[in-house]
Amino acid sequence: MAGIDNITGRILQEAQGEVDKILENAANQAKEIVDKADVEAQAVSRAAAARSEQQTKLYAARVKSSAESTRKKALLSAKQEIIDSVIDQAYNKLINQDDASYFDMMQKILAKAVRPEKGTIALPAADLARVPDFFKKAVSKIAGDKGGELTFAKEPAKIDSGFVLSYGGIEENCSLRSIFAANRDQIQDTICKVLFS
């Protein structure tokens, strides 16, 4: 029996050696798989981190750009409000000046607008009530100097300031509001240079 035990012992020892080799190979393969998976996981993690960082930078850039755009729009809107306010103040100052200054200004506007033709000049009702004699004389002289003739219209013009010239059915609106509207871009440019330069 001792021989059988020896043979069985040797077989078990050889089997144990084979098992140990198989287990060692399996452990090595498992370590290689784990190491390879770890390397792949790190690569995926780095790629995800890089994508995340890039997306974060892009998002931050978009947020910054949007904020800058909003800031510029708000600034532009505030500037436009200031410009509109200054234009309104200038207009109100002109129409509310004393009669002598107001009608002196009207003479200057008339000198630029009058034509060498026969026509009429219509003043708004408020101006008709306060028109000084020097302005009436100036209208005739300015028109005559240009080779024309102007008479005062019987009906008041439907404007709040200035006058309307009429030549052969063609009217030219010389109200301060229309002059301001026609020159708005130039007025705005001047205001911007004074206030924002």
Beta strands, then each sheet from edge to edge (+ up, - down):
strand 1: 118-122
strand 2: 149-152
strand 3: 163-167
strand 4: 170-174
sheet 1: 2+ 1+ 3- 4+
end
